């Protein structure tokens, strides 16, 4: 099978991801050439070819793992049993613990210099614990997301490269997101409910409650208590570092306004309760305590639950049993930003965690894809920022620097799209 034909079949088969969903047709021109026809104008389509939509799996392995061609590959065991066509092959996988990969002797680019690469889960989402492992030599490469850990790595002179993510530090405000019920699961919302989508009923479904929360949160307090003053602070969706920043300011901390909004919401029937769900890492626990304290100061009865990262994600993604939850949207400073917004804010987006719906944003997303100039892109991002301020699906308190950092002896690791790292030509100095 020619490479172009294999690539075409992969995109047609896995057309679920948002970038691939814009592809109307793919024609094989010759062995190494494809012609794409799109459903709508998209001037930066080339970006897709650097991301997941352009990853080509083995057709033989796909057919074996997913014999039913009508099924989405995500529902097949293919992802847990990769064929190993890359520079390394999976030797073992322990969920929430580690992935052990070994050199692929038949890799088309030649054998790697490294015998193996082991990925370890430190359980702190890129925090100081991960940095400590790098300092002690337990690991030779680390992905850091905690601003204190990023600063500590740079202070210790570890080399690396950064990816700046807009809207990386936020709290989600559940607007009544749907839960997909099946057989009475997940509990408790789906008990006694028919299979299919069922809307959750959070306290934050009320706009006035969301406005009160936004007014009660002081990003400066969060920065000091949870991030050691190292966060790239700002309540705006797009900071000035974003290439197409429209300059739209975010919500402003105002405790008096928050108290009045709480009073008004209670007068309309709200009981004053708010459920907070954060992660049990040091940074997230401190963030949760800070948010809880600020909401209580505004007159809310805020209860805080901290879970391990997998369980917390399960609450946000699956059960929707939250009003306020720590999160990060990760808007990259390139044409990939549109897809993070599409997945999180489009009315039918696959990662729309809070039930946000807006025809204004839906159209702005299309306008940005069709934009031919930077000014046209900026106009689209402006509409999105203004609509987010009006509806408040989340409260932003900072952008996040993601830092891939390495031992001084590790050489040849190369960065790619977003925070990807390629180890195929990595090696160690003696």
WOQUITA-V931047 format. One record per residue. N is the residue number from 1. RES is the residue in one small letter. SS is DSSP state (~ for helix, > for strand, _ for the rest). PHI is phi in whole degrees, -180 to 180 (NA if undefined). D_LAST is the distance of its C-alpha to the last C-alpha in Angstrom with 1 decimal. Layout:
BEGIN
N	RES	SS	PHI	D_LAST
N	RES	SS	PHI	D_LAST
END
This chain:
BEGIN
1	x	_	NA	43.3
2	x	_	-67	42.3
3	x	~	-60	39.5
4	x	~	-64	42.0
5	x	~	-65	44.3
6	x	~	-62	41.6
7	x	~	-63	40.6
8	x	~	-60	44.3
9	x	~	-62	44.9
10	x	~	-63	42.0
11	x	~	-68	43.3
12	x	~	-63	46.9
13	x	~	-70	46.0
14	x	_	-107	44.0
15	x	_	-65	46.1
16	x	_	-69	46.0
17	x	_	-56	43.3
18	x	~	-54	45.0
19	x	~	-59	43.5
20	x	~	-71	44.5
21	x	~	-68	48.0
22	x	_	-82	48.9
23	x	>	-83	48.7
24	x	>	-82	52.2
25	x	>	-157	51.5
26	x	>	-129	48.8
27	x	>	-112	50.0
28	x	>	-81	48.0
29	x	>	-81	48.7
30	x	>	-155	46.8
31	x	_	-57	43.7
32	x	_	-120	41.3
33	x	>	-134	43.6
34	x	>	-122	45.1
35	x	>	-116	47.8
36	x	>	-100	47.9
37	x	>	-116	51.2
38	x	>	-102	51.0
39	x	_	-79	53.5
40	x	_	-154	53.4
41	x	_	-62	52.1
42	x	_	-154	48.4
43	x	_	-73	47.1
44	x	_	-108	43.4
45	x	~	-57	43.3
46	x	~	-55	40.3
47	x	~	-59	38.2
48	x	~	-58	39.0
49	x	~	-77	37.2
50	x	~	-105	33.8
51	x	_	-124	34.5
52	x	~	-58	35.5
53	x	~	-61	38.7
54	x	~	-103	37.0
55	x	_	-76	34.7
56	x	_	-109	35.8
57	x	_	-83	35.9
58	x	_	-69	36.7
59	x	~	-59	40.5
60	x	~	-65	40.7
61	x	~	-67	38.7
62	x	~	-62	40.8
63	x	~	-65	44.0
64	x	~	-70	43.1
65	x	~	-81	42.1
66	x	_	-129	44.8
67	x	_	-67	47.8
68	x	_	-88	50.2
69	x	_	-68	49.7
70	x	_	-86	51.7
71	x	_	-86	49.1
72	x	_	-71	46.4
73	x	~	-56	42.9
74	x	~	-62	42.2
75	x	~	-93	44.7
76	x	_	-102	43.1
77	x	~	-77	40.3
78	x	~	-57	38.2
79	x	~	-66	35.8
80	x	~	-93	35.0
81	x	_	-138	34.5
82	x	_	-64	32.7
83	x	_	-71	32.6
84	x	_	84	28.9
85	x	_	-88	29.2
86	x	_	-83	26.2
87	x	_	-67	22.5
88	x	>	-129	22.4
89	x	>	-117	25.2
90	x	>	-73	26.5
91	x	>	-95	26.1
92	x	>	-157	27.7
93	x	>	-139	29.3
94	x	>	-119	30.6
95	x	_	-52	32.7
96	x	_	63	31.9
97	x	_	-135	28.8
98	x	>	-164	26.1
99	x	>	-130	25.4
100	x	>	-107	23.0
101	x	>	-122	22.2
102	x	>	-122	20.8
103	x	>	-57	20.0
104	x	_	-95	23.3
105	x	_	-69	23.5
106	x	_	-108	26.5
107	x	_	-60	25.3
108	x	_	-63	27.2
109	x	_	-86	24.2
110	x	_	94	22.2
111	x	_	-64	19.8
112	x	_	-75	17.0
113	x	_	-77	13.3
114	x	_	-85	13.2
115	x	_	-72	15.3
116	x	>	-158	17.0
117	x	>	-135	17.6
118	x	>	-113	19.6
119	x	>	-103	21.9
120	x	>	-113	23.4
121	x	_	-97	26.6
122	x	_	-82	26.7
123	x	_	77	30.4
124	x	_	-123	30.5
125	x	_	49	30.5
126	x	_	78	27.4
127	x	_	-105	28.3
128	x	~	-66	27.1
129	x	~	-63	26.3
130	x	~	-65	23.7
131	x	~	-62	22.3
132	x	~	-59	22.1
133	x	~	-63	20.0
134	x	~	-69	17.4
135	x	~	-65	17.7
136	x	~	-87	17.3
137	x	_	86	14.3
138	x	_	-63	16.9
139	x	_	-127	16.1
140	x	_	-113	13.5
141	x	>	-149	16.4
142	x	>	-148	20.0
143	x	>	-103	23.4
144	x	>	-114	25.5
145	x	_	-132	29.2
146	x	_	-71	30.6
147	x	~	-54	31.1
148	x	~	-67	30.2
149	x	~	-70	26.8
150	x	~	-61	26.2
151	x	~	-63	27.2
152	x	~	-64	25.1
153	x	~	-66	21.9
154	x	~	-68	22.8
155	x	~	-62	23.7
156	x	_	-83	20.3
157	x	_	67	18.8
158	x	_	-77	17.0
159	x	>	-72	17.1
160	x	>	171	19.4
161	x	>	-141	22.7
162	x	>	-110	26.2
163	x	>	-129	29.2
164	x	>	-92	32.5
165	x	>	-111	35.0
166	x	>	-66	38.6
167	x	>	60	40.7
168	x	>	-79	37.6
169	x	>	-122	39.3
170	x	>	-142	42.8
171	x	>	-119	45.3
172	x	>	-74	47.2
173	x	>	-120	51.0
174	x	_	-65	52.4
175	x	_	-98	55.4
176	x	_	110	56.6
177	x	_	-61	53.9
178	x	>	-75	55.0
179	x	>	-113	53.9
180	x	>	-86	53.9
181	x	>	-86	56.0
182	x	>	-153	56.2
183	x	_	62	58.1
184	x	_	79	58.5
185	x	>	-114	54.8
186	x	_	-78	52.9
187	x	_	-82	55.0
188	x	_	-91	56.8
189	x	_	-61	57.7
190	x	_	-89	58.3
191	x	_	-62	60.5
192	x	_	77	63.8
193	x	_	-101	62.7
194	x	_	-70	62.9
195	x	_	-63	59.8
196	x	>	122	58.5
197	x	>	-76	57.7
198	x	>	-130	59.0
199	x	>	-74	58.6
200	x	_	-75	57.2
201	x	_	-131	59.4
202	x	_	-77	57.2
203	x	~	-63	58.7
204	x	~	-79	56.7
205	x	~	-64	58.7
206	x	_	-81	61.1
207	x	~	-57	60.0
208	x	~	-62	61.5
209	x	~	-67	59.2
210	x	~	-64	56.2
211	x	~	-64	57.5
212	x	~	-64	57.9
213	x	~	-64	54.3
214	x	~	-62	53.0
215	x	~	-73	55.2
216	x	~	-85	54.2
217	x	_	-92	50.4
218	x	_	-102	49.0
219	x	~	-57	45.5
220	x	~	-65	45.0
221	x	~	-66	45.7
222	x	~	-59	43.2
223	x	~	-61	40.6
224	x	~	-70	41.1
225	x	~	-81	41.5
226	x	~	-113	38.8
227	x	_	-117	36.2
228	x	_	61	36.2
229	x	_	75	37.7
230	x	_	-99	34.6
231	x	_	-69	36.3
232	x	>	-80	37.2
233	x	>	-69	40.8
234	x	_	162	43.7
235	x	_	-93	46.4
236	x	_	-80	46.7
237	x	_	-64	45.5
238	x	_	-121	44.0
239	x	_	-79	42.6
240	x	_	-65	42.7
241	x	_	-77	39.1
242	x	_	-76	40.3
243	x	_	-56	41.0
244	x	_	-117	44.5
245	x	_	-60	45.3
246	x	_	-86	49.1
247	x	_	73	49.3
248	x	_	-89	51.1
249	x	_	-69	50.8
250	x	_	-93	50.3
251	x	_	-59	52.5
252	x	_	-111	53.3
253	x	_	-66	53.3
254	x	_	-154	56.9
255	x	~	-63	57.8
256	x	~	-62	61.6
257	x	~	-64	61.4
258	x	~	-61	59.4
259	x	~	-63	62.0
260	x	~	-66	64.8
261	x	~	-64	63.1
262	x	~	-63	62.7
263	x	~	-61	66.4
264	x	~	-65	67.5
265	x	~	-67	65.4
266	x	~	-67	66.8
267	x	~	-64	70.3
268	x	_	-88	69.7
269	x	_	118	68.9
270	x	_	-73	65.2
271	x	_	-86	64.5
272	x	_	87	61.8
273	x	>	-84	59.1
274	x	>	-143	55.5
275	x	>	-101	52.7
276	x	>	-107	49.2
277	x	>	-127	46.2
278	x	>	-124	42.7
279	x	>	-92	39.4
280	x	_	-88	38.6
281	x	_	-75	35.4
282	x	~	-59	35.7
283	x	~	-63	36.0
284	x	~	-68	38.5
285	x	~	-62	40.5
286	x	~	-66	40.9
287	x	~	-63	41.9
288	x	~	-61	44.4
289	x	~	-64	46.0
290	x	~	-65	46.3
291	x	~	-65	47.9
292	x	~	-57	50.2
293	x	~	-63	51.3
294	x	~	-68	52.1
295	x	~	-69	54.1
296	x	~	-65	56.0
297	x	~	-64	56.9
298	x	_	-89	58.5
299	x	_	102	60.6
300	x	_	-96	58.7
301	x	>	-95	58.2
302	x	>	-98	54.5
303	x	>	-107	52.8
304	x	>	-116	49.1
305	x	>	-123	47.2
306	x	>	-115	43.4
307	x	>	-128	41.7
308	x	_	-65	38.3
309	x	~	-59	37.0
310	x	~	-66	38.1
311	x	~	-66	41.5
312	x	~	-65	42.0
313	x	~	-64	41.2
314	x	~	-63	43.7
315	x	~	-64	46.4
316	x	~	-69	45.9
317	x	~	-84	45.5
318	x	~	-108	47.8
319	x	~	-84	50.4
320	x	_	62	50.9
321	x	_	-86	51.9
322	x	_	-156	51.0
323	x	_	-105	52.5
324	x	>	-127	49.5
325	x	>	-143	45.9
326	x	>	-68	42.5
327	x	>	-164	40.8
328	x	_	-154	38.9
329	x	_	-96	39.9
330	x	_	59	36.8
331	x	>	-92	38.5
332	x	_	-73	35.9
333	x	_	-87	36.6
334	x	_	-152	37.3
335	x	_	-71	39.7
336	x	_	-76	38.3
337	x	~	-60	40.2
338	x	~	-61	43.4
339	x	~	-80	42.2
340	x	~	-65	41.2
341	x	~	-69	44.7
342	x	~	-60	46.4
343	x	~	-71	45.0
344	x	~	-95	45.7
345	x	~	-118	48.9
346	x	_	-61	50.7
347	x	_	-54	53.8
348	x	_	-112	52.7
349	x	_	-63	48.9
350	x	_	-68	46.8
351	x	_	-115	45.0
352	x	_	-75	48.1
353	x	_	-78	47.7
354	x	_	-117	50.7
355	x	_	84	53.5
356	x	_	-70	53.5
357	x	_	-138	56.0
358	x	_	-159	56.9
359	x	~	-68	58.5
360	x	~	-64	57.5
361	x	~	-69	53.7
362	x	~	-56	54.1
363	x	~	-72	55.7
364	x	~	-62	53.2
365	x	~	-62	50.3
366	x	~	-66	52.2
367	x	~	-63	52.9
368	x	~	-66	49.3
369	x	~	-63	48.3
370	x	~	-86	51.2
371	x	_	-62	50.5
372	x	_	-104	50.2
373	x	_	-130	49.5
374	x	~	-64	47.5
375	x	~	-64	50.8
376	x	~	-67	51.9
377	x	~	-64	48.7
378	x	~	-61	49.1
379	x	~	-64	52.7
380	x	~	-67	51.6
381	x	~	-66	49.0
382	x	~	-64	51.7
383	x	~	-61	54.1
384	x	~	-66	51.4
385	x	~	-62	50.6
386	x	~	-67	54.4
387	x	~	-69	55.1
388	x	~	-63	52.3
389	x	~	-63	53.8
390	x	~	-74	57.2
391	x	~	-94	56.3
392	x	_	56	53.3
393	x	_	-74	51.4
394	x	>	-161	48.7
395	x	>	-118	48.1
396	x	>	-95	45.0
397	x	>	-128	43.5
398	x	>	174	40.3
399	x	>	-90	37.7
400	x	>	-129	34.2
401	x	>	-94	30.8
402	x	>	-95	28.4
403	x	>	-127	24.8
404	x	>	-89	21.8
405	x	>	-127	18.9
406	x	>	-139	15.1
407	x	_	-60	12.2
408	x	_	-60	10.7
409	x	_	-86	7.3
410	x	>	-80	9.7
411	x	>	-123	10.9
412	x	_	85	14.0
413	x	_	-74	16.2
414	x	>	-121	19.7
415	x	>	-83	22.8
416	x	_	-133	26.1
417	x	_	-55	29.7
418	x	_	55	30.2
419	x	_	-105	27.2
420	x	_	-65	25.8
421	x	>	-131	22.0
422	x	>	-108	20.8
423	x	_	-108	17.6
424	x	_	-65	18.6
425	x	_	-119	16.1
426	x	_	-77	13.3
427	x	>	-155	9.7
428	x	>	-111	6.3
429	x	_	-75	3.8
430	x	_	-82	0.0
END
